[in-house]
Amino acid sequence: MDLHRELHIIGERIDAVLDRRLPPAHTFPQRLHQAMRYAVLNGGKRIRPALMYATARAVDVPWDAIDGAAAAVELIHDYSLIHDDLPAMDDDALRRGRPTCHRAFDEATAILAGDAIQALAFYVLAHDATISTEPAVRLQLIETLGRAAGSRGMAGGQAMDLASVGRSLSLAELEDMHIHKTGLLIRSTVLMAAQLQPALGETERDRLDHFAKCIGLAFQIRDDILDVEGHTDTLGKPQGSDQAQDKPTFPSVVGMAESKARALTLHREALRSLEFLDERADLLRALADYIVNRPK
């Protein structure tokens, strides 16, 4: 498995899919549309679309049937990054190696760009021609992504994150925060791909969901580790920002050694959840390896 090649193929594919679904930069209101495109088409890792395409391959769903759903998930992720970077949130100056949206444009435009990108994600799920024409399937996808993005998912996790600044959290509280803030959107990518395969049984979907739950938490632990051990030039965002903002992280709560051990335990548990799948799941397995070892 040449993961670098696979990620390159997926990156080019999802960038083209996103480009076609975003409003053109010259369309009125131009500044808003320029900010939307700036925030989305800026070379992110595209881990969430990659997990969706990998899951689709594992359960025999054609990638052509995944494009719209993959775009919707990435749009939700990108809107969240715009808002996370705002002065009222994390007040970050860099994202993916470039000035954050509110620094490149202005704060009001960045807020509106995030709002519009979030709305576009659900418009894509409702209308995109690549998604199943079965209304019940579309509704299920919208429900899954809406739950992952809302107050019981990513937005709620961000609220918990802001409320935790300067406080000491238990490991259980920290994991609960990140299961909501990061984990549920990652879980949604795998679940949505599974929902597009009607032949998949409930047990198989539950195993894929458990894989995604484990790897979503491992992803956040690795993020926390990189905030300590990474470098700004590699990360594309300020190194040490969590510590500077006095946020509780896995290394600050349980130490670096235990954080790394916990990520590896979650990784092993995630891979065990895929044992029912054949070699078509090798890309999914390779992504799990990458998530716990990635340099940025």
Residue, then its C-alpha position, 0 to 999 in steps of 0.5 A: m500500500d503506497l499511502h502517499r500515492e493514495l492520499h495524493i489521488i484522494g487529495e486531487r479528487i476531493d479538491a476538484v469536487l470541492d472546487r466544482r461545488l463552491p461558488p466561483a470567486h467572481t460571483f457576487p458577493q465576491r469577497l465572501h466567495q473569495a474567503m470561502r474558497y481561500a479557506v477550503l482550497n488551501g491544501g489541507k490533509r483531507i483526512r476526513p474525505a480520505l477516511m470516507y473514500a477508504t471506507a467506501r472501497a472497503v465496503d464496495v461503494p464506488w467512489d463516484a457515489i461518495d464525492g458529494a458526501a465527502a465534500a460535505v464532510e470536508l466543508i463542515h471541517d473547514y467551516s469549523l477551522i475558520h471559527d476555531d481560529l477567530p479571536a473569540m475562540d483560539d485567536d490563531a494567526l496561521r492555518r495550513g501554513r497560511p494566514t487564517c481566514h480572518r487575518a487574510f480577509d477580516e473577522a466579519t467576512a471570516i464569520l460569514a464565510g464559515d456560516a456559508i460553508q456550513a450551509l453549503a455542506f447541507y445543500v450538497l447533501a440535499h441536492d448533489a447528483t452523486i449521492s443516492t437518489e433514495p430520499a431516505v438515504r439522503l435524510q440519513l446522511i443529513e441526520t448523521l452529519g447534522r448530529a456530528a456538527g451540532s451541540r451534541g458533537m463538534a460545536g458542543g465539544q468546542a464549547m467544552d474546550l473553551a470552558s476547560v481553559g485554565r481548569s484541570l480535567s480528569l482523563a474521562e472529562l478530557e476524552d469526552m470533550h474530544i470525542h465530541k469536538t473531533g471524534l464525532l465528525i471523524r466517525s460520521t465520515v465512516l458511518m456515512a460511507a457505510q450508509l451508502q452500502p445497503a447490503l451492509g449489516e448492522t453488525e458490520r456497521d457497528r464494527l466500522d463505527h467502533f473503528a472510527k470512534c477509536i481512530g477519532l480519539a487517537f487522532q486528537i491524542r496525536d494532535d496534542i502530542l504534536d502541539v508539544e513535539g511538533h514544529t510550526d513549519t511542519l504543522g502549518k499552525p503555531q506549535g505550543s498554542d494549547q499550552a500557551q492558552d492553558k488548555p488541558t491536553f492528553p500530555s498535560v493530564v496523563g503525561m507524554a508516555e501515557s498519551k503515546a501508549r493510549a494512542l497505540t492502544l486505540h490504534r490496535e483496537a481500531l484495527r481489530s474492528l476491521e478484521f471482518l474485512d478483506e484486503r479492500a480495507d487496506l487503505l483504511r488500515a493504512l490511514a489508521d497507521y498514519i493517524v497515530n504516526r503523522p508528522k502534522 
